[in-house]
């Protein structure tokens, strides 16, 4: 829930609020919580008091009114409306230099999908997430924070304009893996693909192998990645299934890919 008068966003759910309080307590402007949660947020309340910011003990009904959701789990933190900055050259250089995995999301559809992918990204050490500017639904909302279960505090968000152009540029310094339901290569091939793209000879057991920076590119679960994005990916990979249902939910698919990349 956004408060347009104060330009604030409600972060609710125990894990989301607890992670916010542990890693970025300075972001919290106001805190509302049930009395039974007070012990777990003592340090946050002390930090708020030192900064002369308010906190208040509330019942469930008031908490629900504040965050517009019954899924508050006894705590609501109000933060400044998040602003996602455009991705820059330094972001890409750091991504490649640190050999990290990141996510590039093209019109993934909604904030629940975004929250689920953030949770998986944090779990599998993919700390950079690129959003497409044209996606009006996948935004940093109260629901996205709650579904991410604290993962929001472990990732950095940036935004890109034309995804195809961005991937073309990104592919010069990272391995860009596009998720495509009609690709020839399968997800089980990823370990081999990554090693080959990194220049490791076929058959080499990988002694001393250092995995390169990787961008996992996923799109809308109904339409997938557009041709201009797929054309610039280093490789396209699919998750094989029975064919009874065409594809997985985009967040489920991203999780499987992130796991396979993490294990590679």
C-alpha positions in Angstrom: 0.0 0.0 0.0 1.3 3.4 -1.0 0.6 6.6 1.0 0.4 9.2 -1.7 0.3 12.1 0.8 3.6 11.1 2.5 5.2 9.3 -0.5 5.6 6.2 1.7 5.2 2.5 1.1 4.0 0.0 3.7 6.2 -3.1 4.3 4.3 -5.8 6.1 4.8 -9.4 7.0 7.2 -10.5 9.7 10.1 -11.7 7.6 10.0 -8.7 5.3 9.8 -6.2 8.2 12.4 -8.1 10.2 14.9 -8.1 7.3 14.3 -4.4 6.8 14.9 -3.7 10.5 18.1 -5.8 10.5 19.8 -4.6 7.3 18.3 -1.1 6.7 16.7 0.2 9.9 17.5 3.8 8.7 14.8 3.4 5.9 12.0 3.0 8.4 10.1 6.2 9.0 7.3 4.8 11.2 6.6 1.4 12.7 3.2 -0.1 13.7 3.2 -3.4 15.5 1.2 -5.7 17.8 2.4 -6.0 21.4 3.4 -9.6 20.9 5.9 -8.4 18.2 7.5 -5.8 20.4 10.3 -8.1 21.7 11.4 -9.0 18.2 11.6 -5.3 17.1 13.1 -3.8 20.3 16.3 -2.6 18.4 14.2 -1.1 15.6 12.1 0.8 18.1 15.2 2.0 19.9 16.6 3.2 16.5 13.4 5.0 15.7 13.4 6.7 19.1 17.0 7.9 18.6 16.0 9.3 15.3 12.8 10.9 16.8 10.6 8.7 14.6 7.4 7.2 15.9 6.3 3.6 16.6 3.0 2.5 17.9 1.4 -0.6 19.3 -1.7 -1.5 17.4 -4.4 -4.2 17.1 -4.9 -6.3 14.0 -7.7 -4.1 12.6 -5.6 -1.0 12.7 -2.7 -2.8 11.1 -4.9 -4.0 8.3 -6.2 -0.5 7.7 -2.6 0.8 7.5 -1.3 -1.7 5.0 -4.6 -2.6 3.3 -3.9 -6.3 3.8 -4.9 -8.9 6.4 -1.4 -10.6 5.8 0.5 -8.1 8.0 1.6 -10.8 10.5 1.5 -8.2 13.3 3.9 -5.6 11.9 3.9 -2.8 9.4 6.9 -0.5 8.6 6.5 2.6 6.5 9.4 3.5 4.2 10.1 6.1 1.6 8.6 5.3 -1.8 11.4 3.2 -3.5 13.0 4.8 -6.5 14.6 2.5 -9.1 17.6 4.1 -10.8 18.5 3.5 -14.5 21.2 0.8 -14.9 24.6 2.3 -15.6 28.0 1.4 -16.9 29.3 1.0 -13.4 26.6 -1.5 -12.6 27.4 -3.7 -15.6 31.2 -3.5 -14.9 30.7 -4.5 -11.3 28.4 -7.3 -12.3 31.0 -8.7 -14.8 33.9 -8.0 -12.5 32.4 -9.7 -9.5 31.2 -12.6 -11.7 27.7 -12.5 -10.1 24.4 -13.8 -11.5 21.7 -11.3 -12.1 18.1 -11.2 -13.4 16.8 -9.2 -16.3 13.0 -9.1 -16.3 11.0 -8.2 -19.4 7.3 -7.6 -18.6 7.0 -10.4 -16.0 3.5 -9.3 -15.3 2.8 -8.6 -11.6 4.3 -7.8 -8.3 3.6 -11.2 -6.8 5.8 -12.8 -9.5 8.4 -10.1 -8.8 8.4 -10.8 -5.1 8.7 -14.6 -5.6 11.7 -14.1 -8.0 13.4 -11.7 -5.5 13.1 -14.4 -2.8 14.7 -16.9 -5.2 17.4 -14.5 -6.3 18.4 -13.8 -2.7 18.5 -17.5 -1.9 20.7 -18.3 -4.9 23.0 -15.2 -4.7 21.7 -13.3 -7.7 22.0 -9.8 -6.2 21.1 -7.6 -9.2 17.7 -7.3 -10.7 16.9 -5.3 -13.8 13.3 -4.2 -14.4 11.9 -3.1 -17.8 10.7 0.5 -17.7 7.6 -0.5 -19.7 6.3 -3.0 -17.1 3.6 -1.2 -15.2 2.7 -4.2 -13.0 6.0 -5.7 -11.7 6.9 -2.9 -9.3 8.2 -2.6 -5.7 4.9 -2.8 -3.9 3.7 -3.9 -0.5 2.8 -7.3 -2.0 6.2 -7.7 -3.6 8.0 -7.0 -0.3 5.8 -9.4 1.6 6.1 -12.2 -1.0 9.9 -11.7 -1.1 10.0 -12.7 2.6 13.0 -10.4 3.3 14.8 -10.9 0.0 14.3 -7.2 -0.9 17.1 -6.3 1.5 19.5 -8.6 -0.3 19.2 -7.4 -3.9 19.8 -4.2 -5.9 17.2 -3.0 -8.4 17.9 -1.1 -11.6 15.8 -0.4 -14.6 16.4 -0.5 -18.4 14.6 1.0 -21.3 14.7 -1.1 -24.5 15.4 -4.6 -23.2 16.7 -5.8 -26.6 19.3 -3.1 -26.9 20.3 -3.6 -23.2 20.8 -7.3 -23.7 22.9 -6.7 -26.8 25.1 -4.4 -24.8 25.2 -6.8 -21.8 26.2 -9.8 -23.9 29.5 -8.2 -24.6 30.7 -8.7 -21.0 28.4 -11.4 -19.6 26.8 -14.7 -20.6 23.1 -13.8 -21.2 20.8 -16.8 -20.8 17.3 -16.4 -22.2 14.5 -18.5 -20.9 12.5 -19.8 -24.0 9.9 -22.5 -24.0 10.8 -23.4 -27.6 14.6 -23.5 -27.3 16.6 -26.5 -28.4 18.9 -26.6 -25.4 17.6 -27.8 -22.1 18.2 -26.5 -18.6 20.3 -29.6 -17.7 22.8 -28.4 -20.4 23.4 -25.1 -18.5 26.6 -26.3 -16.7 28.2 -27.3 -20.0 27.0 -24.2 -21.8 28.4 -21.9 -19.2 31.8 -23.6 -19.2 31.9 -23.5 -23.0 30.9 -19.9 -23.1 33.6 -19.1 -20.6 36.2 -20.7 -22.9 36.7 -23.9 -21.0 37.6 -26.7 -23.4 35.1 -29.6 -23.8 36.0 -32.5 -21.4 38.0 -30.3 -19.1 36.9 -31.1 -15.5 37.0 -27.5 -14.6 39.9 -27.4 -12.1 40.4 -23.8 -11.1 37.4 -22.8 -13.1 35.8 -19.5 -12.2 32.2 -19.0 -13.3 31.7 -15.8 -15.3 29.1 -13.1 -14.8 25.7 -14.3 -15.9 22.4 -12.6 -16.7 19.2 -14.7 -16.7 16.7 -13.1 -19.0 13.0 -14.0 -18.4 9.8 -12.6 -19.9 6.1 -12.6 -19.7 4.7 -16.1 -19.0 2.1 -15.8 -21.7 4.1 -14.3 -24.5 7.7 -15.1 -23.4 10.6 -13.0 -24.6 10.1 -11.0 -27.8 12.3 -11.8 -30.8 14.4 -8.7 -30.5 15.4 -9.8 -27.0 16.0 -13.5 -27.8 18.2 -12.5 -30.8 20.7 -10.8 -28.5 21.0 -13.5 -25.8 24.1 -15.6 -25.7 22.0 -18.7 -25.5 18.4 -19.8 -25.3 17.4 -22.6 -22.9 14.1 -24.3 -22.0 12.7 -26.3 -19.1 11.3 -29.6 -20.6 8.0 -30.9 -19.4 5.1 -33.2 -20.4 3.6 -30.6 -22.7 0.2 -30.9 -21.0 0.7 -27.3 -19.8 2.9 -25.1 -22.1 5.0 -23.6 -19.4 5.6 -23.0 -15.7 4.8 -19.8 -13.8 7.6 -17.3 -14.6 8.7 -17.2 -10.9 8.9 -21.0 -10.8 10.9 -21.1 -14.0 13.3 -18.4 -12.8 13.9 -20.4 -9.6 14.8 -23.6 -11.5 17.2 -21.6 -13.7 18.8 -19.9 -10.8 19.3 -23.2 -9.0 20.9 -24.7 -12.1 23.2 -21.7 -12.5 24.1 -21.7 -8.8 25.1 -25.4 -9.1 27.1 -25.0 -12.3 
